[in-house]
Amino acid sequence: MIYFVGAGSGAVDLITVRGAELLKRAGIVIYTGSLVNPALLDYCKSGCEIHDSAKMTLEEVIAIIQHNKDKTVVRLHTGDPCLFGAVGEQYDALEKLGIPFEVCPGVSSFCAAAAALKIEYTLPGVSQTLTITRVAGKTPVPDGKSAVYFLSAGLMDKIQAEYPPEMPAAVVYKASWEGEKVYRCTVGELDKIDVKKHALVLVGDFLEGACDRSKLYDPTFATAFREASQ
């Protein structure tokens, strides 16, 4: 199996128990060397084959995974893969190749920052909205938004009032629990899903998966760790 694993925010002991166990079992590890704490590789068993993706292109990463698809492969990303992880294009490539994979979440740096400051982002009467974004640089920031609603499964009508009915949506009931259920739909169909609590509601075009290619693993894009090809 291929596993995408969130390495956590930096500290070696902030990787999840599941993530650490996957690293111990892995025969192949591809890690984001420019961001992941290299001490996490100490979890790996002797003889584990390790690759630094900071020096690789998307095609090279996928080639290693495809060549070793019958082994336990860990693709180790900083923080949680769902945030600025450039994983969408990797998921798409593996799906096209028919290679199954699983995702192990991690502790994002925005959680670690709140812990360092001893603050809460969602204070009653102050703020109930957290925006996770970045400033446009070499890669532009599109206008589209990705929304996740907490504590709102029983108020689907209010969510529906905010978006066009054809907008992609999803409801995840008890995420990561044994009884986890995933419902994919459109905003117009949200009120047909019989879930009232213990669920997250996701809304946005990101749910369809199509996206521009990330510059991070583009062979024509130079980084501090890799020269651009002509």
N, C-alpha and C positions, 0 to 999 in steps of 0.2 A: 504494500500500500504506500501511496505517496501522501505525506502529511505536510501541510503548511502550518508552521508553529510560530506563535507569537513569543518572542524572546523576553518580553517584558520591557520595562522602562530603562533598564541599565544594570541595576544591582543583580548579582548572580542569583540570589535567593528570592527574587521577585518573578522568576519564571514559574508557571503553574506546575503543580505536581505532575499533571498529565504530560505537559511539555517536557519536563525533565526525564520522565520515564521513556518518552519517545526518543529523546536524544540517546539514552542508554542503550536502546534497542537498535538504533539506526546502523545500517551498513554504509550508507552514503549520507553526508550532510552538505548542503549548499547553503552557506550563510552570507548575510549582507555584511561583509567585512568592514565597510566604511562606517557602520553604525552599531552593530551588535558587539556587546562586550565579549572579547575573545575568551575570557575565563569560562564562559558557558560551554566551551568545547571540552572542558575537563570532564563533563558528564559523559562524553562519548567513550565507547569501549575501545580497547586496543585493536588496531587494524581497521578502524573506521576510516573510510575515504572522505576527505574533507576538501571542499572547493570554496573559494572566495568569489562570490558573485560580483563584487565591486569591480573585478577585472574582466568580467564576462558580458556578453550580449544576451538578449533574450533567446536567440537561436541556440546559443551554446548551453544555456541553462536547460532548455527543453530537451536538447540532445542528450544530456547526461541523464535526465529523468527518464526519457524514453529508453535509453540503453539499459537502465537499471530498474525498469518498471516491475520486475519480479522480486525486487529486494525491498527492504524498508528504507525509504528515502525521506529525509527530513529537509524541507526548505525552510530555513530559519530566518524569520524577518524580525526587525526591531519592533518593540511595542506590541500593538495588535495589528495583524495584517490588513484589517479593513480600513485603516486610516493611512493614507498616503503611502501605501505599501507596494504600488505598481503590481498588484496581484491579479487584477482583472484580466489582463492580457495573457497571463500564465494560465489562469483557469480556462480561458477560451481555447488556448492552444492544446491543453490536455483533453478537453472535451472533444475537440475536433479529431484528436488521435484515439479517442475511446479509452483513455487512461483514467481510471477512477482515482479520486483523491478525497481527503478529509481535511478539515481546518480545525486547529486547536487555538482558541483565543488566548490573548495575552494581556498584561497590564499596560495600558497606554501611558505615555509620558504626561498626558494632561491629568491623569489620576495621581501620578507621582508628584506633580507640581502642587496640586491641592494638598497633598499630604505634607509636603515640605513647608507650605505656608500655613498649614493647620486652618484651612478655610473650607467652606461649602459653596459650590457654585450656585445652587438653587435655594436661596434663602427666602422663606415666606415673607411676602410684602416687599421684597427687594428685586428678585429676579427668579424666573422659572424657566428661562431659556439660555442655553449655552450654544454659542456659535463656534464651530471648529473650522478654521479656514487658514489661508496663508496669503501672502502678498504675491502678486504676479512678478515673475522674474524671467528666466529663460523660457519657462513654460507658462502660458497664460492661464488666468483663472476664468472659467466660463460662468455664465449667469445662472445656470441651473443649480438647484438646491437639492440636497438629500435630507429628508426629514425623518426623525424617529420620535414617536410620541410615547411617553411614559404615562401610566395612570389614566389612560384615555380610552380603553377598549369599550367602556360602557357609554361612550359619548361619540359614537361613530358619525352621527348626524352633524356634529360640529366640525369634524374633520372634513366631511364631504362638502361642507359649505365653503371650504377654503381652496378647493382644487377643482379642475375640470373632471367630469366623470370618467373620461378615458385615461386619466393619469394612472400609471402602474402603481400598485400598492401590494402590501403583504401584511399578514398578521402572524406573529410568532408567539405561540402559547408555551409558557414555561421553558424558555430557551435554555438549553443544556441539561434540563432535568430529564429523568427517565421517561416522563410522559410528554415530552416535547412534541408539538404539532406545528406544522408550517402550512399556511394558506396563502396562495398567490392569487391575486385578483386585480381589479381596477378600483379606483376610488368609488365609482358608482355602485360597486358590488359589496362594499365594506359592510353595509347594514345587513347583508344576508349571512354573514359569518357569526355563528352563535358562540361568541366568546365575550365575556363581560369583565373579566379580571385576570390578573397574572399574565398579561400579554403586552407585547410591544406592537405598535402599528407603524409601519414604514411606508413612506410615500416618496415617489420621485422616479425620474427616468433612469436613474442608476440601477434600478431593479431589472431592467431589460438587458444589462450587461454590455451592450455595445459602447465602445469608447475609442478615443484616439490612442495611438500607441504612446506609451511613456517614453520620454527622452532618456531616462536613466539607463535602460538596457538596449537603446538603439545603437547599432554599430556605427552610424554616421555622426553620432554625438560624442564629443570628447568630454571626459571627466578627469578628476585628479588622479584616477586609478587606471584609466584606459584611454588609449589614443583612438581617434576617430578613423574609420576606414574611408578610403576614397570612393 
